[in-house]
Amino acid sequence: MTLLKTTLEFRANSEEEANGIMEQYKKEATEKGYTLGSAGYVYKSKKSGEEAWVVKIVQNFCGVWDE
């Protein structure tokens, strides 16, 4: 069995924190043997004033036919 990709989602409390999470995974990509398939965040808010940024990271480890 071979791991092809993983999708990670995090909750950040600020836009700066969301950007920091994405930068961290971009830097780690070559060290940990994956490519970054996608990285982005979505802003969420509630009527009560609560805010959150949901960060989504896709790590690609290899393709279907890679050895």
N, CA, C and O of each residue as an XYZ file, in Angstrom:
268
protein
N       0.847     -1.169      0.000
C       0.000      0.000      0.000
C       0.896      1.237      0.000
O       1.902      1.289      0.707
N       0.516      2.228     -0.802
C       1.293      3.455     -0.938
C       0.411      4.662     -0.658
O      -0.685      4.784     -1.205
N       0.901      5.555      0.201
C       0.192      6.798      0.499
C       0.356      7.758     -0.667
O       1.479      8.090     -1.046
N      -0.754      8.205     -1.238
C      -0.712      9.124     -2.370
C      -0.801     10.573     -1.922
O       0.026     11.398     -2.312
N      -1.811     10.890     -1.098
C      -1.951     12.265     -0.631
C      -2.751     12.304      0.664
O      -3.489     11.375      0.993
N      -2.584     13.401      1.381
C      -3.371     13.648      2.581
C      -3.938     15.056      2.494
O      -3.339     15.951      1.897
N      -5.101     15.233      3.099
C      -5.724     16.546      3.177
C      -5.855     16.905      4.651
O      -6.419     16.145      5.438
N      -5.331     18.069      5.014
C      -5.360     18.535      6.393
C      -6.182     19.817      6.467
O      -6.124     20.654      5.566
N      -6.944     19.963      7.541
C      -7.693     21.199      7.761
C      -7.450     21.671      9.187
O      -7.485     20.885     10.134
N      -7.202     22.971      9.321
C      -6.919     23.589     10.608
C      -7.831     24.791     10.801
O      -8.280     25.405      9.833
N      -8.098     25.116     12.050
C      -8.822     26.348     12.376
C      -7.801     27.352     12.894
O      -7.073     27.065     13.844
N      -7.744     28.519     12.277
C      -6.851     29.593     12.712
C      -7.703     30.724     13.288
O      -8.850     30.918     12.883
N      -7.137     31.460     14.224
C      -7.865     32.547     14.878
C      -7.642     33.910     14.237
O      -8.262     34.895     14.637
N      -6.749     33.970     13.230
C      -6.510     35.229     12.518
C      -6.005     34.920     11.113
O      -5.553     33.810     10.832
N      -6.087     35.901     10.251
C      -5.591     35.727      8.888
C      -4.077     35.528      8.880
O      -3.548     34.772      8.066
N      -3.389     36.209      9.788
C      -1.937     36.059      9.887
C      -1.564     34.631     10.284
O      -0.619     34.055      9.745
N      -2.317     34.067     11.231
C      -2.062     32.687     11.644
C      -2.328     31.724     10.484
O      -1.574     30.770     10.291
N      -3.383     31.960      9.717
C      -3.695     31.119      8.554
C      -2.562     31.164      7.539
O      -2.156     30.127      7.013
N      -2.049     32.359      7.260
C      -0.919     32.491      6.328
C       0.314     31.797      6.875
O       1.070     31.196      6.112
N       0.534     31.867      8.186
C       1.679     31.208      8.806
C       1.621     29.700      8.673
O       2.645     29.060      8.432
N       0.439     29.124      8.827
C       0.280     27.677      8.673
C       0.628     27.266      7.244
O       1.339     26.283      7.033
N       0.125     28.020      6.262
C       0.418     27.686      4.862
C       1.911     27.800      4.568
O       2.474     26.941      3.890
N       2.552     28.847      5.070
C       3.994     29.023      4.853
C       4.793     27.888      5.483
O       5.770     27.414      4.903
N       4.380     27.457      6.663
C       5.066     26.358      7.346
C       5.049     25.096      6.490
O       6.081     24.440      6.341
N       3.900     24.747      5.930
C       3.809     23.543      5.113
C       4.538     23.702      3.783
O       5.050     22.716      3.252
N       4.599     24.906      3.233
C       5.366     25.142      2.008
C       6.855     24.907      2.265
O       7.540     24.311      1.434
N       7.359     25.374      3.415
C       8.772     25.194      3.755
C       9.108     23.743      4.043
O      10.181     23.266      3.673
N       8.191     23.032      4.706
C       8.435     21.637      5.079
C       8.335     20.668      3.910
O       8.810     19.538      4.018
N       7.737     21.071      2.804
C       7.439     20.158      1.700
C       8.672     19.394      1.213
O       8.638     18.166      1.133
N       9.742     20.090      0.891
C      10.919     19.406      0.366
C      11.611     18.569      1.435
O      12.144     17.500      1.137
N      11.606     19.043      2.671
C      12.252     18.302      3.755
C      11.540     16.984      4.052
O      12.186     15.983      4.362
N      10.212     16.984      3.958
C       9.427     15.817      4.349
C       8.963     14.972      3.166
O       8.196     14.027      3.350
N       9.415     15.296      1.956
C       9.183     14.435      0.803
C       7.797     14.503      0.176
O       7.290     13.479     -0.282
N       7.180     15.651      0.141
C       5.896     15.796     -0.542
C       5.874     17.105     -1.310
O       6.695     17.992     -1.077
N       4.927     17.211     -2.225
C       4.686     18.486     -2.899
C       3.353     19.028     -2.387
O       2.478     18.267     -1.973
N       3.216     20.309     -2.421
C       1.992     20.942     -1.945
C       1.006     20.994     -3.106
O       1.189     21.752     -4.059
N      -0.042     20.177     -3.013
C      -1.059     20.147     -4.060
C      -1.876     21.424     -4.064
O      -2.149     21.994     -5.120
N      -2.262     21.868     -2.887
C      -2.974     23.137     -2.750
C      -2.901     23.599     -1.308
O      -2.738     22.802     -0.384
N      -3.023     24.898     -1.141
C      -3.029     25.499      0.193
C      -3.878     26.760      0.106
O      -3.666     27.605     -0.764
N      -4.825     26.877      1.001
C      -5.676     28.055      1.001
C      -6.504     28.107      2.271
O      -6.488     27.182      3.082
N      -7.229     29.210      2.429
C      -8.083     29.331      3.601
C      -9.391     30.001      3.243
O      -9.492     30.714      2.244
N     -10.402     29.759      4.084
C     -11.724     30.336      3.923
C     -12.062     31.049      5.222
O     -11.873     30.499      6.307
N     -12.559     32.266      5.112
C     -12.960     33.055      6.273
C     -14.377     32.679      6.669
O     -15.264     32.619      5.817
N     -14.602     32.423      7.960
C     -15.924     32.093      8.493
C     -16.242     33.065      9.620
O     -15.360     33.451     10.387
N     -17.511     33.460      9.714
C     -17.924     34.330     10.818
C     -19.347     33.973     11.242
O     -20.131     33.417     10.474
N     -19.648     34.317     12.499
C     -20.978     34.096     13.043
C     -21.617     35.451     13.337
O     -20.926     36.463     13.454
N     -22.911     35.457     13.450
C     -23.617     36.705     13.779
C     -23.190     37.244     15.140
O     -23.265     38.449     15.383
N     -22.743     36.358     16.025
C     -22.311     36.779     17.360
C     -20.952     37.491     17.339
O     -20.490     37.981     18.369
N     -20.319     37.544     16.164
C     -19.047     38.240     16.045
C     -17.834     37.334     16.063
O     -16.710     37.807     15.893
N     -18.035     36.043     16.264
C     -16.903     35.110     16.248
C     -16.358     34.976     14.831
O     -17.108     34.987     13.854
N     -15.026     34.848     14.741
C     -14.361     34.712     13.446
C     -13.426     33.518     13.477
O     -12.883     33.165     14.524
N     -13.243     32.901     12.318
C     -12.286     31.810     12.176
C     -11.853     31.737     10.719
O     -12.585     32.142      9.816
N     -10.668     31.223     10.512
C     -10.140     30.986      9.181
C      -9.856     29.493      9.098
O      -9.075     28.968      9.892
N     -10.475     28.806      8.154
C     -10.275     27.367      7.988
C      -9.229     27.183      6.890
O      -9.443     27.551      5.735
N      -8.091     26.603      7.280
C      -6.962     26.411      6.368
C      -6.995     24.971      5.856
O      -7.133     24.027      6.633
N      -6.867     24.819      4.538
C      -6.848     23.485      3.931
C      -5.528     23.289      3.201
O      -5.139     24.099      2.360
N      -4.848     22.200      3.538
C      -3.558     21.847      2.949
C      -3.689     20.473      2.309
O      -4.186     19.547      2.949
N      -3.253     20.316      1.052
C      -3.218     19.009      0.397
C      -1.758     18.673      0.135
O      -1.057     19.394     -0.576
N      -1.308     17.561      0.724
C       0.059     17.087      0.537
C       0.042     15.930     -0.452
O      -0.643     14.935     -0.217
N       0.784     16.039     -1.559
C       0.914     14.967     -2.544
C       2.238     14.257     -2.322
O       3.297     14.881     -2.374
N       2.182     12.970     -2.077
C       3.397     12.200     -1.841
C       3.897     11.519     -3.113
O       5.105     11.450     -3.339
N       2.990     11.016     -3.943
C       3.363     10.436     -5.229
C       2.115     10.257     -6.070
O       0.995     10.365     -5.571
N       2.317      9.983     -7.353
C       1.192      9.739     -8.248
C       0.782      8.272     -8.203
O       1.447      7.448     -7.574
N      -0.299      7.965     -8.864
C      -0.825      6.600     -8.859
C       0.185      5.618     -9.449
O       0.315      4.497     -8.957
N       0.892      6.023    -10.486
C       1.789      5.099    -11.170
C       3.258      5.290    -10.818
O       4.120      4.615    -11.381
N       3.552      6.191     -9.903
C       4.947      6.382     -9.465
C       5.412      5.167     -8.644
O       4.623      4.537     -7.940
N       6.671      4.866     -8.752
C       7.246      3.743     -7.990
C       7.841      4.206     -6.703
O       8.367      3.396     -5.940
